Amino acid sequence: MTSLAHFTRREEEIYRIVVEEGISRKDIADRLGIGLYTVINHMRALLNKTGADSQLQMAVWHYTKARTK
């Protein structure tokens, strides 16, 4: 999996919302004032960059990584 340094600014913003709050893609779109499909595209990029298969796996990776620091 990759580091946050490889995320765009928007990807990092969405990543933090996912791992800290676990809210739905629709709720992320509403909060950020962007379209649902834009969030979906960012999530695809995040999953690809982290090597995760799901938002849950990405959050688990985040917290596992945080514990090892």
N, C-alpha and C positions, 0 to 999 in steps of 0.2 A: 504494500500500500504506500501511498505517497504522502508528502507533507502538505500543510496548508499553503506553503509558498508557491505551489504549482496551481493553485486555484485563482480564478479571476476574482475581482472584488465582489461581484454578485454571487458567484459560486460560494465564496467564503461566507457571505451573509446568509445564504440559504442553508449551507452546511451547519452553521451555528444554530440556526432556528431548529433544524431537524434534530440535532444531537442534544440540544438543551431543552427543547419543548416537545418534540415529537408530534407536532401538529400536522395536519393533512396538507397535501399539495394545494388544495383549493384554499385553505386558510392562509397558507404562505402567500399565494397569489393575491388574496384580498388584502393582507397586511402590507405587502410591498407595492400594491397598486399596479401589478403586472398581470398578464394573461396566464391562465392555467397552463396552456401549452408552452409558454415560455418557462414556467417553473419545471414542467416535465422535461424540457430540453436541458435545462441546467442540472436536473437530477440525473439524467442519463450521463451527462459529462462527469458529475461527481461520482456516480457509481463506477464508471469506467476508470476514473483517475484513482479511486481508492481500492479498486478490485473487489468491492462489495457486491453482493447479489441483491441487497434490499436496503431500505432506509434503516431498518433495525440492525442489520449487520454493520452498517456504517457507524451507527451510534455505539455499538459494542466495541468496535475497533477504536473509536475515539476515546472511550473511557478506559479501555485496556492500555492504550498508549499513554494516557495521562497518568495512570498509576505507576508506570515504569519509569517516569521521569524523576 
